[in-house]
Amino acid sequence: MSSRLPDELIDNYFRLFVNRRVYTVQSARPHPNSGKHYYYRPKEQDRSCLLTGKAIEDHLLGEVTIGLYVINPKTQRCKWAAIDADYANSLADLLKLQWELKNDGIEAALEKSRRGGHLWILAETPLLASDCRVYIHSLAGRLKLPVRGTGLAEGIEIFPRQSFLRPGEFGNAIRGPLGVHQANKKRYFFYGADYTLDAQMSYLKGLDKLTEERLKSLISGMAIPEEMREGNPKAPSETFTRSAQGFRILDHVRPIRKSGRNYWAQCPSCALDGHDRGHDNLAIAIDDPRKYKCWAGCTREMIREAVGRPIKQ
């Protein structure tokens, strides 16, 4: 399957992290106006959009950077859960989480990122996304850590961000471990092993994996906080709608604040044109996130096109 990296290395990466064959790719060139390296999904009609060993090899060699989706919609399960934190002093919070996980009998791998870090929990067999979310939310509550998606501009971000997906939905992706970030061409390793690909993979393989039985025992009697449940109008990232074929604008933007009856976020259409540097052109109704409006004049069609979910005619 490979000529530049050992097949075993690529196979092990696939087994640990790939739960779905669709993926995203980080742009190698910054956007001419924003300077950001956006992620995009290869065109659905192109068979090359299915993740292969070659794409993983290119990722590990730093030639491309891929993003991995958490949930397999056929099973509503995930091979891993991750906690992303990129705010001031976020690394200290991730260390607290890692320690608390250890007290629960769970080995979590801490990976540095460009602005903070990612904490990965690997599963022995795929776990229900809903169970993973219940546990991590309870963990954050135990440590009194802020969680994004509750109207806060800063806080830890939990992957999976949804408890389940509807047919045709993708959910959210996160940068695949051990890849090179295109913004600074720097690779971020896990702290628990030497900084070589072989040592890193051996470390990840050797971690005790979370079992479904153990997870069920940890979340017995627990539930996701009310404000983060599907169908709750106050749940920014998980409000399900019956219109627009399940499209949820809050799966594609991150509110930076809550004011009056609205969340405020950067308009994706404005961002593509290098506008909305204040990240607050887009108003989203808190009570009904199906209602959103760009105050700079972008239409709903333009916004849907910008996030890769055009409105079907």
C-alpha positions in Angstrom: 0.0 0.0 0.0 2.9 2.4 0.6 6.5 2.9 -0.4 7.7 5.7 1.8 6.4 4.7 5.2 5.9 1.2 6.6 2.5 -0.3 5.8 2.1 -1.3 9.4 2.4 2.3 10.6 -0.3 3.4 8.2 -2.5 0.5 9.0 -2.2 1.2 12.8 -3.1 4.8 12.2 -6.2 3.8 10.2 -7.3 1.3 12.9 -6.9 3.9 15.7 -8.4 7.0 14.2 -10.4 6.4 11.0 -14.0 5.8 11.7 -15.4 7.2 8.4 -13.9 7.3 4.9 -14.9 10.9 4.2 -12.4 13.5 5.4 -11.4 17.2 5.0 -8.1 18.7 3.7 -6.5 21.9 5.0 -5.6 24.4 2.4 -1.9 24.7 1.8 -2.2 28.3 0.9 -3.7 30.9 3.2 -6.9 32.8 2.1 -5.7 35.9 0.3 -7.8 38.2 2.6 -8.1 36.4 6.0 -4.7 34.7 5.9 -6.4 31.5 7.4 -5.8 28.0 6.1 -9.4 26.7 5.8 -10.4 23.0 5.7 -12.5 21.8 2.8 -14.1 18.5 1.8 -13.2 17.0 -1.6 -16.1 17.0 -4.0 -18.6 14.2 -3.2 -18.8 13.0 -6.8 -15.0 12.4 -6.8 -14.1 9.0 -5.5 -10.8 10.4 -4.3 -12.7 12.0 -1.4 -12.6 8.5 0.3 -9.8 8.3 2.7 -7.0 5.9 1.6 -3.7 4.7 2.9 -2.0 7.0 0.5 -3.8 10.1 1.9 -2.8 9.0 5.5 0.8 8.6 4.3 0.8 12.0 2.8 -0.6 13.4 6.0 2.1 11.7 8.2 4.8 13.0 5.8 3.5 16.5 6.1 2.5 16.8 2.4 -1.1 17.4 3.2 -3.1 17.9 6.4 -6.3 15.9 6.8 -9.3 16.4 9.2 -11.1 13.3 10.5 -14.8 13.0 11.2 -15.7 11.6 14.6 -19.1 9.8 14.1 -19.9 7.0 11.7 -23.6 7.8 10.9 -24.4 4.1 10.1 -23.7 3.2 13.7 -23.7 6.6 15.6 -20.4 5.4 17.1 -16.9 6.7 17.3 -13.5 5.2 17.7 -12.3 8.1 19.8 -13.3 11.2 21.6 -11.2 14.4 21.7 -11.2 17.5 23.8 -9.8 20.6 22.0 -8.7 23.6 23.9 -7.1 26.7 22.4 -7.6 29.6 24.8 -5.3 31.2 27.3 -3.9 28.7 29.8 -5.9 25.9 28.1 -3.0 23.5 28.4 -3.3 23.6 32.2 -7.0 22.7 31.9 -6.2 19.8 29.6 -3.7 18.5 32.2 -6.4 18.6 34.8 -8.7 16.7 32.5 -6.0 14.1 31.8 -5.4 13.6 35.5 -9.1 13.3 36.2 -9.5 10.8 33.4 -6.6 8.8 34.9 -8.5 8.7 38.3 -11.4 7.2 36.4 -9.1 4.5 35.0 -8.8 6.1 31.5 -5.5 6.7 29.7 -5.8 9.8 27.6 -3.1 11.0 25.1 -2.3 14.7 25.2 -1.2 16.2 21.9 0.0 19.8 21.5 -1.6 22.1 19.0 -0.8 25.5 17.5 -2.7 27.4 20.2 -3.3 24.8 23.0 -3.8 21.1 22.8 -6.0 18.1 22.0 -6.7 15.4 24.5 -7.6 12.0 22.9 -9.5 9.1 24.4 -9.1 5.9 22.3 -11.8 3.2 22.4 -11.3 -0.6 22.4 -14.4 -0.9 20.2 -16.5 2.0 18.7 -18.5 3.7 21.4 -21.9 5.5 21.1 -21.3 9.2 20.5 -24.0 10.1 22.9 -22.3 8.1 25.7 -19.0 9.8 25.0 -20.6 13.2 25.2 -22.4 12.5 28.5 -19.2 11.4 30.1 -17.0 14.3 28.9 -19.7 16.9 29.9 -19.8 15.3 33.3 -16.0 15.5 33.5 -16.0 19.1 32.6 -18.7 19.9 35.1 -16.7 18.0 37.8 -13.7 20.3 37.2 -15.9 23.4 36.6 -14.3 24.0 33.1 -16.1 26.1 30.5 -17.6 24.2 27.5 -18.0 25.8 24.1 -21.6 25.5 22.8 -23.2 26.9 25.9 -23.1 30.5 24.7 -19.5 30.9 25.7 -16.9 32.3 23.3 -14.1 30.4 25.0 -13.9 26.9 26.5 -13.1 23.3 25.7 -14.6 21.9 22.6 -15.9 18.3 22.7 -15.6 15.9 19.8 -18.1 14.4 19.0 -20.0 17.7 19.0 -23.2 15.8 18.2 -24.8 12.9 19.9 -26.1 11.4 16.6 -26.2 12.3 12.9 -29.0 12.2 10.4 -28.5 10.6 7.0 -26.3 12.7 4.8 -24.8 14.7 7.6 -21.1 14.8 8.4 -20.9 16.4 11.8 -17.5 18.0 12.7 -14.0 17.1 11.9 -10.8 17.7 13.8 -7.2 17.8 12.5 -5.8 14.3 12.3 -3.1 13.6 14.9 0.6 13.8 13.9 0.0 16.0 10.9 1.8 19.1 10.0 -0.3 22.3 10.4 -0.2 24.2 7.1 -0.2 27.6 8.8 3.3 27.1 10.3 4.5 23.8 8.7 5.0 22.4 12.2 4.1 18.9 13.4 2.6 18.5 16.8 3.4 15.3 18.8 1.9 13.5 21.8 3.7 14.3 25.0 4.0 10.6 26.1 6.7 9.4 23.7 9.8 10.3 21.7 9.1 12.6 18.7 9.3 10.1 16.0 6.4 8.6 14.1 7.3 5.0 15.1 7.6 5.9 18.8 4.4 7.9 18.7 2.5 5.1 17.2 3.9 2.5 19.6 2.8 4.8 22.5 -0.7 5.1 21.1 -1.1 1.4 20.5 0.1 0.7 24.1 -2.5 2.9 25.8 -5.3 1.1 27.6 -8.4 1.7 25.5 -11.8 2.7 26.9 -14.3 -0.2 26.9 -18.0 0.2 26.4 -18.6 -1.6 29.7 -16.4 0.9 31.6 -18.0 3.9 29.9 -21.5 2.7 30.7 -20.5 2.2 34.4 -19.0 5.8 34.5 -22.2 7.4 33.1 -24.8 5.4 34.9 -27.6 7.8 35.9 -26.0 10.8 34.0 -27.3 12.8 31.1 -26.1 15.6 28.9 -26.8 19.1 30.5 -30.2 20.4 29.4 -28.7 23.3 27.4 -26.7 20.9 25.2 -29.4 18.4 24.3 -30.6 17.9 20.8 -33.9 19.8 20.1 -33.3 22.3 22.9 -33.4 25.8 21.3 -30.6 26.9 23.7 -28.2 24.2 22.3 -26.0 26.2 19.8 -24.3 23.3 18.2 -27.0 20.6 18.3 -30.3 22.1 17.4 -32.0 19.8 14.9 -34.5 21.2 12.4 -36.9 19.5 10.1 -36.4 22.0 7.3 -33.6 22.5 4.8 -32.8 18.7 5.0 -31.4 18.9 8.5 -29.1 21.8 7.8 -27.9 23.5 11.0 -26.0 26.7 10.7 -24.5 26.3 14.1 -22.7 23.2 12.9 -20.6 25.5 10.7 -20.1 28.7 12.7 -19.0 29.4 16.3 -20.9 32.1 18.1 -18.5 34.6 19.8 -21.1 36.1 22.0 -24.8 36.1 23.0 -26.7 39.4 22.9 -30.4 40.0 23.3 -32.2 37.2 21.4 -29.3 36.3 19.1 -26.0 34.6 18.9 -23.4 36.5 16.9 -20.9 34.8 14.7 -18.7 35.4 11.7 -20.6 35.1 8.4 -19.0 32.3 6.3 -19.8 34.2 3.0 -18.2 37.4 4.3 -15.1 35.4 5.5 -14.5 34.0 2.0 -14.3 37.5 0.7 -12.0 38.6 3.5 -14.7 40.7 5.3 -16.3 40.5 8.8 -13.1 40.7 10.7 -15.1 41.4 13.8 -16.6 38.0 13.5 -20.1 39.2 14.2 -21.9 39.9 11.0 -24.1 36.9 11.3 -27.1 37.0 13.7 -28.7 33.6 14.7 -31.9 33.5 16.7 -31.4 31.7 20.0 -34.9 30.4 20.2 -35.0 29.2 16.6 -31.5 28.8 14.9 -33.2 28.2 11.6 -33.5 31.9 11.5 -30.2 33.6 10.7 -29.2 36.8 8.9 -26.0 38.5 7.7 -26.2 42.2 8.4 -23.6 42.9 5.6 -26.2 41.7 3.0 -25.1 38.1 2.2 -28.1 36.0 1.2 -29.0 32.6 2.7 -27.9 31.0 -0.6 -24.5 32.7 -0.4 -24.0 31.5 3.2 -25.0 27.9 2.5 -22.7 27.9 -0.5 -19.8 29.2 1.6 -20.1 26.3 4.1 -20.4 23.7 1.3 -24.1 23.0 1.8 -25.8 24.7 -1.1 -29.6 24.9 -1.1 -30.9 22.4 -3.6 -33.1 23.9 -6.3 
